[in-house]
């Protein structure tokens, strides 16, 4: 049984995680962390910061805010606790901290915990390797009107996967209306749409001569991300130090 602590326990995703974990037999929640509200809603205690935890978990799942990263990394490094980083919106300094932390403890980090998105990434790489420079590539991502970062971390993850398949020759263009010139062949266009309650939609468009191929993923609820994070927690518990992602959990070859 993997003993887990949820950071962001009183948030929407924290409650979804609790619901998912309560239905599994291989993992349990022994505590929660939430800065703004420590009112319990389940049979585990919620504290304001990692250092206040009564018991050491086997792994911590973080679905909170990028600002929580520093305290989490400090606690996990001090206590040798694996960390599943499921929050988005990190800056380059915070990403560097994640990589540095993974040198000493196991850290699971991906821009999207969904199995489907990671399959989409693999399929997109295969398509890019076949279509090569014959097709223009555009990524369109849609999210709810409360999302702060744009483009989404998932869109950037997909762009990086495509660029890797194309020998890192591509450049990203985010604001095409300011570029008064024809589209170049080595571009990947990335476009963000914000509106309503859209959970998450990502389209990868391969536009060629007289034909278009579109790979799409639609998330109907945030449960897909929570379920992936729980699978990641079970996977990473007991693993050696290193940086892990969804490709380590599932075979996408």
Buried (B, 14 or more C-beta within 10 A) or exposed (E): EBBBBBBBBBBEBBBBBBEBBEEBEEBBBBBBBBBEEBEEEBEBBBBEBBEEBEEEBBBBBBBBBBEBBEBBBEBBBEBEBBBBBBBBBBEEEBBEBBEEBBEEBBBBBBBBBBBBBBBBBBBBBEBBEEBEEEBBBBBBBBBEEEBEBBBBBBBBBBBBBBBBBBEEEBEBBBEBEEEEEEEEEEBBBBBBEBEEEBBBBBBBBBBEEEEEEEBEBEBEEBBBBBBBBBBBBBBBBEBEEBBBBBEBBBEBE
